[in-house]
Amino acid sequence: METIKLEFPEGIVECNILGSFQVNDTDYLALAPQNGEDVFIYGYTEQDEKIELRNLSEEEFTAAAKEFQRILEECEK
């Protein structure tokens, strides 16, 4: 599984990339820390094979999380 490292003030967290998806033509990544059960969702762009993450507003996060949940439910069927 492909991974990405996130840098936080507390240290570096290695995450599995669960997948990418779109909401309203905006790209998002769902990431799962290897040492936990949370899922992080970030907006992203990819340029020259380098991924650049961006934080989401609360409103944008809510829409992206809702779509990610819908995708998970579809996979369970």
C-alpha positions as CSV (number, residue, x, y, z in Angstrom):
1,M,0.0,0.0,0.0
2,E,1.3,3.4,-0.9
3,T,2.2,5.7,2.0
4,I,2.8,9.4,2.7
5,K,4.5,11.0,5.7
6,L,2.8,13.9,7.4
7,E,4.7,16.3,9.6
8,F,3.0,17.6,12.8
9,P,4.5,19.6,15.7
10,E,4.4,16.3,17.7
11,G,6.4,14.5,15.0
12,I,6.1,12.6,11.8
13,V,3.1,10.3,11.1
14,E,3.3,7.8,8.4
15,C,-0.1,7.2,6.7
16,N,-1.5,4.7,4.3
17,I,-3.2,6.3,1.3
18,L,-6.7,4.8,1.3
19,G,-7.7,6.4,-1.9
20,S,-8.5,9.6,-3.8
21,F,-11.9,11.0,-4.7
22,Q,-13.5,14.1,-6.0
23,V,-16.3,16.4,-4.7
24,N,-17.3,19.3,-7.0
25,D,-14.2,18.8,-9.3
26,T,-11.9,19.1,-6.3
27,D,-9.5,16.3,-5.5
28,Y,-9.2,14.8,-2.0
29,L,-7.1,12.1,-0.4
30,A,-8.2,9.8,2.5
31,L,-5.2,8.9,4.7
32,A,-5.0,6.4,7.6
33,P,-2.2,6.7,10.1
34,Q,-0.4,3.4,10.5
35,N,-0.5,3.8,14.3
36,G,-4.2,4.6,14.8
37,E,-7.8,4.2,13.6
38,D,-8.5,7.8,12.4
39,V,-8.9,8.8,8.8
40,F,-7.5,12.1,7.7
41,I,-8.9,13.9,4.6
42,Y,-6.9,16.5,2.8
43,G,-7.3,18.4,-0.5
44,Y,-4.5,17.8,-2.8
45,T,-2.8,18.6,-6.1
46,E,-0.2,16.5,-7.9
47,Q,2.6,18.1,-9.9
48,D,5.7,16.5,-11.3
49,E,4.8,13.3,-9.3
50,K,4.8,15.3,-6.1
51,I,1.7,15.5,-3.9
52,E,0.9,18.7,-2.2
53,L,-1.7,18.6,0.6
54,R,-3.9,21.4,1.8
55,N,-6.0,21.8,4.9
56,L,-9.8,22.1,4.5
57,S,-12.3,24.5,5.9
58,E,-14.9,23.0,8.2
59,E,-17.5,23.3,5.4
60,E,-15.3,21.7,2.8
61,F,-14.2,18.9,5.2
62,T,-17.9,18.1,6.0
63,A,-18.7,17.7,2.3
64,A,-15.6,15.6,1.6
65,A,-16.1,13.4,4.7
66,K,-19.7,12.8,3.7
67,E,-18.6,11.7,0.2
68,F,-15.9,9.4,1.6
69,Q,-18.5,7.8,3.9
70,R,-20.8,7.3,0.9
71,I,-17.9,5.6,-1.0
72,L,-17.2,3.3,2.0
73,E,-20.8,2.3,2.2
74,E,-20.9,1.5,-1.5
75,C,-17.8,-0.7,-1.1
76,E,-19.5,-2.7,1.7
77,K,-22.4,-3.6,-0.5
